[in-house]
Amino acid sequence: MERLSSGMRINRASDDAVGLAIADKLSNDKRLFGAAIRNVNDAISLLNIASDAQSNQSSILSRLAELAEQSANGVYTTQQRNALNAEYQKLLQEFGRIGSSTSFNGLNLLSGGRGQVGGNSIGLQVGISGANLSNLNVAISDSGTLSGQVAFDQLRTAGLRGSMSEQSLNDYYGGNVFYTSIVDQTGVSRQIAVAITRGMNGSTGQQEVSLQVYQRVSDTGGAGASTATDTVTSASDTWVRGGQVALAIDSAGKVLTTGLTSIGLSFANQSISGTTSLDLRALQFSGAIEGYRVMTKNFMTIVEDQLGVSGPVPEDDFFNDLGADSLDATEFIMAVEEEFQINILDPEVANVRTVGEFLAIVALKLNYNSQPGQGVIDFTGVESQSRARNALDVVRQRQAELSTSQGVMGASQSRLEASLSVLGASREAYAGAESRIRDLDVAQETARLVAAQTAQQAGAMILASANSQPALLLSLLR
């Protein structure tokens, strides 16, 4: 009766000690399978969000390729190309916004895991144990604003100084210059150009990339106006260098920075520290990293021997500093040539001022070169025919990378759906096994109760009949 009233076959441990232990374990595992199912459903939702975002990015890339193809044609005027470039840049901004803002529960899904614990993948717990077979890693894509690889050795070794035309700026940096806007403290939008150059810190031996930031001559006050680093030489020039900021690179080619780079600029006597909107954590530089380090160590030894001192190497106007130390620059270059068995030509060092620029020349002489890397998408534009052709190659490469990423994401979704099916079947099987042990078989228990009640009633009837026999005999004797 107790079992029927509770619906349980085991109401206390004494009913079935072994069965209770097994049922408890099955119950625990069943709940874990339920949690694993929720984990997988969350991951599927995450991938659905990322997949939809990448589909939009793919559409943007298609339009960018169309604009680049159109601008690469020689029949358009500068004004028409500027109109094409206006749409191109706006689409680039949206491409980057999608890459930077697409997230799930605070995890950015399209920036390769930058700035978050876990790196470039999310580990999912889809089993009920801590073993590796219970874990799945879902890759986080990197299709955000700055993705891809830049060949460190293919960058310019020095920034273009002074003021210049826009054509000169584009011709000098090729695909490694881009245009953006910042707002000064008066609320005025100012256009700037940002280019990447390479070098090395002579004090630390650390590879560096420098952001060379240019501002419009019209924003500085015209001919004779000075910026933080240069002076406008001609009012007919379009751009003048306004400043630069150096960023170190580690041995793996990653930029050592934790946030957006910023630089102080001056616009017509209105000072402003404006961000360049470059998240350089996504950049990966290729090149002979260790070769550079060995070269720099030897270079430092030469400096110490020639100057007779040890310690940091002067960074700015290095060759001028040599003169201050009563050392002829020609002697120093000859010492470097002898150490590395190379020949450095006068034109190559004519405009060199810093250690980083000089080291870059030495590196080229030592064949520390990598294969040309693919430019990053933010560094493209279609405001000129040559830039449009470069942009077309970059965008097409990004389309191929994005397609690959979408394929990987789709495969992860299929794998998770298969895992979800297995987990659902496992939870159902565990629930059934637990029920067969713990729960009461009502039909069987009811049959037992009815049988017991029937036997009890039959016994009572027989006993009553037996009790009536003596009374019947007495009545007959009367």
C-alpha positions as CSV (number, residue, x, y, z in Angstrom):
1,M,0.0,0.0,0.0
2,E,2.9,2.4,0.8
3,R,4.4,1.8,-2.6
4,L,1.1,2.4,-4.4
5,S,0.5,5.6,-2.4
6,S,3.9,7.0,-3.2
7,G,4.3,5.6,-6.7
8,M,7.9,4.6,-5.8
9,R,9.3,1.1,-5.6
10,I,12.1,2.2,-3.3
11,N,10.9,4.5,-0.5
12,R,13.8,3.9,1.8
13,A,17.3,2.4,1.5
14,S,16.1,-0.8,3.2
15,D,13.7,-1.5,0.4
16,D,16.6,-2.0,-2.1
17,A,20.0,-0.7,-1.1
18,V,21.8,-1.6,-4.3
19,G,18.9,-0.4,-6.5
20,L,18.8,3.0,-4.7
21,A,22.6,3.6,-5.2
22,I,22.3,2.8,-9.0
23,A,19.1,4.9,-9.3
24,D,20.8,7.9,-7.7
25,K,23.8,7.7,-10.0
26,L,21.5,7.5,-13.0
27,S,19.5,10.5,-11.8
28,N,22.7,12.6,-11.4
29,D,23.9,11.7,-14.8
30,K,20.5,12.5,-16.3
31,R,20.7,16.0,-14.8
32,L,24.2,16.4,-16.2
33,F,23.0,15.4,-19.7
34,G,20.3,18.1,-19.3
35,A,22.9,20.7,-18.5
36,A,25.1,19.6,-21.5
37,I,22.1,19.9,-23.8
38,R,21.7,23.5,-22.6
39,N,25.4,24.1,-23.2
40,V,25.1,22.9,-26.8
41,N,21.9,24.9,-27.4
42,D,23.8,28.0,-26.2
43,A,26.7,27.2,-28.6
44,I,24.3,26.8,-31.5
45,S,22.7,30.1,-30.7
46,L,26.2,31.7,-30.6
47,L,27.1,30.2,-34.0
48,N,23.8,31.3,-35.5
49,I,24.6,34.9,-34.5
50,A,28.1,34.8,-35.8
51,S,26.9,33.1,-39.1
52,D,24.3,35.8,-39.7
53,A,26.9,38.5,-39.0
54,Q,29.3,37.0,-41.4
55,S,26.7,36.7,-44.1
56,N,26.2,40.5,-43.9
57,Q,30.0,41.0,-44.0
58,S,30.1,38.8,-47.1
59,S,27.5,41.0,-48.8
60,I,29.6,44.1,-47.9
61,L,32.7,42.5,-49.3
62,S,30.8,41.8,-52.6
63,R,29.9,45.5,-52.9
64,L,33.4,46.6,-52.0
65,A,34.8,44.4,-54.8
66,E,32.3,46.0,-57.2
67,L,33.4,49.5,-56.2
68,A,37.1,48.6,-56.5
69,E,36.5,47.0,-59.9
70,Q,34.7,50.1,-61.1
71,S,37.3,52.6,-59.8
72,A,40.1,50.5,-61.3
73,N,38.8,51.4,-64.7
74,G,40.6,54.4,-66.3
75,V,37.4,56.2,-67.6
76,Y,36.6,57.9,-64.3
77,T,37.5,61.4,-63.1
78,T,39.0,62.2,-59.7
79,Q,35.6,63.6,-58.5
80,Q,33.8,60.4,-59.6
81,R,36.4,58.2,-57.8
82,N,36.0,60.3,-54.7
83,A,32.2,59.5,-54.8
84,L,33.0,55.8,-55.2
85,N,35.5,56.0,-52.3
86,A,33.0,57.7,-50.1
87,E,30.7,54.7,-50.3
88,Y,33.7,52.3,-50.1
89,Q,34.8,53.9,-46.8
90,K,31.4,53.9,-45.3
91,L,31.0,50.2,-46.1
92,L,34.4,49.5,-44.6
93,Q,33.3,51.2,-41.4
94,E,30.2,49.0,-41.3
95,F,32.2,45.9,-42.0
96,G,34.4,46.8,-39.0
97,R,31.4,47.7,-36.8
98,I,29.9,44.3,-37.4
99,G,33.2,42.6,-36.6
100,S,33.7,44.6,-33.4
101,S,30.2,44.5,-32.1
102,T,28.9,41.0,-32.8
103,S,28.9,39.2,-29.5
104,F,27.2,36.6,-27.4
105,N,27.0,37.0,-23.6
106,G,30.0,39.4,-23.7
107,L,32.2,37.3,-26.0
108,N,33.2,39.0,-29.2
109,L,32.6,36.4,-32.0
110,L,34.4,38.0,-35.0
111,S,37.6,39.4,-33.6
112,G,39.6,36.2,-33.0
113,G,39.1,36.3,-29.3
114,R,41.2,39.5,-28.9
115,G,41.0,40.9,-25.4
116,Q,39.2,38.0,-23.8
117,V,40.1,34.9,-21.8
118,G,40.2,31.8,-24.0
119,G,42.1,33.1,-27.0
120,N,40.6,32.3,-30.4
121,S,38.3,29.5,-29.5
122,I,35.5,28.7,-27.0
123,G,35.7,25.4,-25.1
124,L,32.3,23.7,-24.8
125,Q,31.5,21.1,-22.2
126,V,29.2,18.7,-24.0
127,G,29.7,15.5,-22.0
128,I,29.3,14.5,-18.4
129,S,32.9,14.1,-17.4
130,G,36.0,16.3,-17.3
131,A,37.8,14.2,-19.9
132,N,38.8,15.6,-23.3
133,L,36.2,13.5,-25.1
134,S,33.6,15.6,-23.3
135,N,35.0,18.9,-24.6
136,L,34.5,20.6,-28.0
137,N,36.4,23.7,-29.1
138,V,34.5,26.1,-31.4
139,A,36.8,28.5,-33.3
140,I,36.1,32.2,-33.0
141,S,36.4,33.8,-36.4
142,D,38.6,36.9,-37.1
143,S,36.7,38.8,-39.7
144,G,36.7,42.0,-37.8
145,T,38.2,45.4,-38.8
146,L,41.8,44.4,-39.0
147,S,42.4,40.8,-39.9
148,G,45.0,39.2,-42.1
149,Q,48.8,39.3,-42.1
150,V,51.1,42.1,-43.1
151,A,54.7,41.3,-44.2
152,F,56.9,43.3,-41.8
153,D,59.7,43.4,-44.3
154,Q,57.5,44.8,-47.0
155,L,56.6,47.9,-45.0
156,R,58.5,51.2,-45.5
157,T,61.4,51.7,-43.2
158,A,60.8,55.4,-42.6
159,G,57.9,57.8,-42.7
160,L,57.4,60.3,-45.4
161,R,58.4,63.6,-43.8
162,G,57.2,67.1,-44.4
163,S,54.3,68.0,-46.6
164,M,53.3,66.4,-49.8
165,S,50.5,65.8,-52.4
166,E,48.0,63.0,-51.9
167,Q,49.4,61.2,-55.0
168,S,52.9,61.3,-53.4
169,L,51.5,59.9,-50.1
170,N,49.7,57.0,-51.9
171,D,52.7,56.2,-54.2
172,Y,55.1,56.1,-51.2
173,Y,53.1,53.8,-49.0
174,G,51.1,51.8,-51.6
175,G,48.3,49.8,-49.9
176,N,49.5,50.6,-46.3
177,V,47.9,53.9,-45.9
178,F,44.2,54.6,-45.2
179,Y,42.0,57.6,-44.5
180,T,39.7,58.2,-41.6
181,S,38.3,61.1,-39.5
182,I,38.5,62.2,-35.9
183,V,36.6,65.1,-34.2
184,D,38.7,67.8,-32.5
185,Q,37.8,69.5,-29.2
186,T,35.7,72.1,-31.0
187,G,33.5,69.4,-32.6
188,V,34.9,69.8,-36.1
189,S,35.5,66.6,-38.1
190,R,39.1,66.4,-39.3
191,Q,40.3,64.0,-41.9
192,I,43.6,62.2,-41.3
193,A,45.7,59.6,-43.1
194,V,47.5,56.8,-41.3
195,A,50.3,54.7,-42.6
196,I,52.4,51.9,-41.2
197,T,56.2,51.8,-41.2
198,R,58.6,49.4,-39.6
199,G,61.7,49.6,-37.5
200,M,63.4,48.4,-34.4
201,N,64.0,49.9,-31.0
202,G,67.8,50.3,-30.6
203,S,67.6,50.3,-26.9
204,T,65.6,47.1,-26.4
205,G,66.2,45.2,-29.7
206,Q,62.4,45.0,-30.0
207,Q,60.8,45.2,-33.4
208,E,58.4,48.0,-33.8
209,V,55.8,49.3,-36.2
210,S,55.1,53.0,-36.3
211,L,51.8,54.7,-37.2
212,Q,52.7,57.7,-39.3
213,V,49.7,60.1,-39.0
214,Y,49.2,62.8,-41.6
215,Q,46.7,65.7,-41.5
216,R,45.4,68.1,-44.1
217,V,47.5,71.2,-44.8
218,S,44.3,73.2,-44.7
219,D,43.8,72.1,-41.1
220,T,47.2,73.4,-40.0
221,G,47.2,77.0,-41.1
222,G,48.9,76.6,-44.5
223,A,52.5,77.2,-45.6
224,G,55.0,77.6,-42.8
225,A,52.7,76.0,-40.2
226,S,54.3,73.5,-37.9
227,T,52.9,70.2,-36.5
228,A,54.3,68.1,-33.7
229,T,57.0,66.7,-36.1
230,D,57.1,68.6,-39.4
231,T,56.5,71.9,-41.2
232,V,54.3,72.7,-44.2
233,T,56.6,73.7,-47.0
234,S,54.0,74.6,-49.7
235,A,50.4,75.7,-49.5
236,S,49.7,73.6,-52.6
237,D,50.5,70.4,-50.7
238,T,47.6,68.3,-49.4
239,W,49.0,66.4,-46.5
240,V,51.6,67.1,-43.8
241,R,52.9,64.6,-41.2
242,G,51.4,65.5,-37.8
243,G,53.0,62.9,-35.6
244,Q,53.8,59.2,-35.1
245,V,53.5,56.5,-32.4
246,A,55.6,53.4,-32.1
247,L,54.3,50.0,-31.1
248,A,56.4,47.0,-30.2
249,I,56.1,43.5,-31.8
250,D,56.7,40.3,-29.9
251,S,58.7,37.3,-31.2
252,A,55.5,35.8,-32.7
253,G,54.8,38.9,-34.8
254,K,52.0,40.1,-32.6
255,V,51.6,43.8,-31.7
256,L,52.1,44.4,-28.0
257,T,49.2,46.7,-27.3
258,T,46.1,46.4,-25.2
259,G,43.9,49.0,-26.7
260,L,43.3,51.6,-29.3
261,T,46.4,53.7,-30.3
262,S,46.1,57.4,-29.8
263,I,48.3,60.4,-30.8
264,G,48.2,64.1,-30.1
265,L,47.5,66.3,-33.1
266,S,47.2,70.0,-33.6
267,F,44.5,71.5,-35.9
268,A,44.9,75.2,-36.6
269,N,45.9,76.0,-33.0
270,Q,43.2,73.7,-31.6
271,S,44.9,70.8,-29.8
272,I,43.3,67.4,-29.6
273,S,44.3,63.9,-28.7
274,G,42.3,61.9,-31.2
275,T,42.2,58.1,-31.6
276,T,43.1,56.7,-34.9
277,S,40.4,54.0,-34.5
278,L,42.9,51.3,-35.2
279,D,42.7,48.1,-33.1
280,L,46.2,46.7,-33.8
281,R,45.8,43.6,-31.7
282,A,44.4,41.9,-34.8
283,L,47.5,42.5,-36.9
284,Q,50.0,39.7,-37.4
285,F,53.4,40.6,-38.9
286,S,55.5,38.0,-40.7
287,G,59.2,38.1,-41.0
288,A,62.6,36.8,-39.8
289,I,61.9,37.7,-36.2
290,E,64.9,35.9,-34.6
291,G,67.2,37.0,-37.3
292,Y,66.4,40.5,-36.5
293,R,67.1,39.9,-32.8
294,V,70.6,38.4,-33.5
295,M,71.4,41.3,-35.9
296,T,70.3,43.9,-33.3
297,K,72.5,42.2,-30.6
298,N,75.5,42.5,-32.8
299,F,74.6,46.0,-33.7
300,M,74.4,47.0,-30.1
301,T,77.9,45.6,-29.6
302,I,79.3,47.7,-32.4
303,V,77.6,50.8,-30.9
304,E,79.2,50.1,-27.5
305,D,82.6,49.5,-29.0
306,Q,82.5,52.6,-31.2
307,L,81.1,55.0,-28.6
308,G,83.0,53.4,-25.7
309,V,79.8,53.3,-23.6
310,S,77.1,50.8,-22.8
311,G,73.4,51.4,-22.4
312,P,70.5,52.5,-24.5
313,V,71.2,53.6,-28.1
314,P,70.0,57.1,-28.9
315,E,66.8,56.7,-30.9
316,D,66.1,60.1,-32.5
317,D,68.5,61.7,-35.0
318,F,71.0,58.9,-34.3
319,F,73.6,60.0,-36.8
320,N,73.6,63.6,-35.5
321,D,74.1,62.1,-32.0
322,L,77.2,60.3,-33.4
323,G,78.7,63.6,-34.3
324,A,78.1,64.9,-30.8
325,D,80.0,62.0,-29.5
326,S,83.0,62.8,-31.7
327,L,82.5,59.8,-33.9
328,D,82.3,60.1,-37.7
329,A,79.2,58.5,-39.2
330,T,81.2,57.1,-42.0
331,E,83.5,55.2,-39.5
332,F,80.4,53.8,-37.8
333,I,78.9,52.6,-41.1
334,M,82.2,51.0,-42.1
335,A,82.3,49.1,-38.7
336,V,78.8,47.8,-39.4
337,E,79.8,46.8,-43.0
338,E,82.8,44.9,-41.6
339,E,80.8,43.1,-38.9
340,F,78.0,42.0,-41.2
341,Q,80.0,41.7,-44.4
342,I,77.7,43.9,-46.4
343,N,78.0,47.0,-48.5
344,I,75.8,50.0,-47.5
345,L,75.5,52.6,-50.3
346,D,75.4,56.4,-49.5
347,P,71.9,57.0,-51.1
348,E,70.5,54.3,-48.8
349,V,71.4,56.2,-45.7
350,A,71.0,59.7,-47.0
351,N,67.7,60.3,-45.2
352,V,68.2,57.9,-42.3
353,R,67.9,59.5,-38.9
354,T,66.9,56.8,-36.4
355,V,68.3,53.4,-35.3
356,G,65.2,51.6,-36.5
357,E,65.5,53.0,-40.0
358,F,69.2,52.1,-40.2
359,L,68.6,48.6,-38.9
360,A,65.9,48.0,-41.5
361,I,68.5,48.7,-44.2
362,V,70.9,46.3,-42.6
363,A,68.2,43.7,-42.4
364,L,67.4,44.0,-46.1
365,K,71.2,43.5,-46.9
366,L,71.1,40.3,-44.8
367,N,68.1,39.0,-46.7
368,Y,65.8,39.0,-43.7
369,N,62.9,39.1,-46.0
370,S,59.5,37.4,-45.9
371,Q,57.1,36.8,-48.7
372,P,54.8,39.7,-49.4
373,G,51.8,39.6,-47.1
374,Q,48.3,40.5,-47.8
375,G,47.3,44.0,-46.8
376,V,44.5,44.5,-44.3
377,I,41.2,45.6,-45.5
378,D,41.1,48.9,-43.5
379,F,44.2,50.1,-45.3
380,T,42.5,50.2,-48.8
381,G,40.7,52.8,-50.8
382,V,39.5,53.4,-54.3
383,E,40.3,57.1,-54.6
384,S,42.9,56.4,-57.3
385,Q,43.2,53.8,-60.0
386,S,46.3,52.2,-58.5
387,R,44.7,52.1,-55.0
388,A,41.6,50.6,-56.5
389,R,43.5,47.8,-58.1
390,N,45.3,47.1,-54.8
391,A,41.9,47.2,-53.0
392,L,40.5,44.7,-55.4
393,D,43.2,42.2,-54.6
394,V,42.8,42.8,-50.8
395,V,39.0,42.4,-50.9
396,R,39.0,39.3,-53.0
397,Q,41.5,37.8,-50.5
398,R,39.2,38.7,-47.7
399,Q,36.3,37.1,-49.5
400,A,38.2,33.9,-49.7
401,E,39.2,34.0,-46.0
402,L,35.6,34.8,-45.0
403,S,34.2,31.9,-47.1
404,T,36.7,29.6,-45.3
405,S,35.6,30.9,-41.9
406,Q,31.9,30.4,-42.8
407,G,32.7,26.9,-43.8
408,V,34.4,26.1,-40.5
409,M,31.5,27.7,-38.6
410,G,29.0,25.7,-40.6
411,A,30.9,22.5,-39.8
412,S,30.9,23.4,-36.1
413,Q,27.1,23.9,-36.2
414,S,26.6,20.5,-37.8
415,R,28.9,18.8,-35.2
416,L,27.0,20.5,-32.4
417,E,23.6,19.4,-33.8
418,A,24.9,15.8,-34.0
419,S,26.1,16.1,-30.4
420,L,22.7,17.5,-29.4
421,S,20.9,14.5,-30.8
422,V,23.1,12.1,-29.0
423,L,22.8,14.0,-25.7
424,G,19.0,14.0,-26.0
425,A,18.9,10.2,-26.6
426,S,21.3,9.7,-23.7
427,R,19.2,11.7,-21.3
428,E,16.1,9.8,-22.3
429,A,17.8,6.4,-21.9
430,Y,19.1,7.4,-18.4
431,A,15.7,8.6,-17.4
432,G,14.1,5.3,-18.5
433,A,16.8,3.3,-16.7
434,E,16.3,5.2,-13.4
435,S,12.5,4.9,-13.7
436,R,12.7,1.2,-14.1
437,I,14.7,0.9,-10.9
438,R,13.1,3.6,-8.7
439,D,9.5,3.9,-9.9
440,L,6.8,1.5,-9.1
441,D,5.3,-0.9,-11.7
442,V,1.7,0.1,-10.8
443,A,0.0,-2.7,-12.8
444,Q,2.2,-5.4,-11.2
445,E,1.8,-3.9,-7.7
446,T,-2.0,-3.5,-8.1
447,A,-2.2,-7.1,-9.2
448,R,-0.4,-8.1,-6.1
449,L,-2.7,-6.0,-3.9
450,V,-5.8,-7.5,-5.6
451,A,-4.5,-11.0,-5.1
452,A,-3.7,-10.3,-1.5
453,Q,-7.1,-8.8,-0.9
454,T,-8.9,-11.7,-2.6
455,A,-7.0,-14.2,-0.5
456,Q,-7.8,-12.2,2.6
457,Q,-11.5,-12.1,1.7
458,A,-11.6,-15.8,0.9
459,G,-10.0,-16.6,4.2
460,A,-12.5,-14.5,6.1
461,M,-15.4,-16.2,4.3
462,I,-14.0,-19.7,5.1
463,L,-13.5,-18.7,8.7
464,A,-17.0,-17.3,9.0
465,S,-18.4,-20.5,7.5
466,A,-16.4,-22.6,9.9
467,N,-17.6,-20.5,12.8
468,S,-21.3,-21.0,11.7
469,Q,-21.1,-24.9,11.7
470,P,-21.4,-25.4,15.6
471,A,-24.4,-23.1,15.7
472,L,-26.1,-25.1,13.0
473,L,-25.5,-28.4,14.8
474,L,-27.0,-27.0,18.0
475,S,-30.1,-25.9,16.2
476,L,-30.6,-29.4,14.8
477,L,-30.3,-31.0,18.2
478,R,-33.1,-28.8,19.5
